[in-house]
Amino acid sequence: MTSLSSEQESRLKEFSKEPMIAVVATVGRRGMPQLTPNWYAYLDGRLVISTTKERIKYENLMRDDRLAV
């Protein structure tokens, strides 16, 4: 993960004041990307998303923790 400059951090906080939808990519069983629209929030320097154990995204992340937004 890349560190952000204080200016970048400030701009990111301003942009993400309100929760929005991002496209989250995980790696599927066969190695192909699996794309999902997902609500997110930027809290305490972290991008936070929500999922449940019943979702394919959760299964993918338990198998391979790579994720792109």
Secondary structure, 3 states (H helix, E strand, C coil): CCCCCHHHHHHHHHHCCCCEEEEEEEECCCCCEEEEEEEEEEECCEEEECCCCCCHHHHHHHHCCCEEC
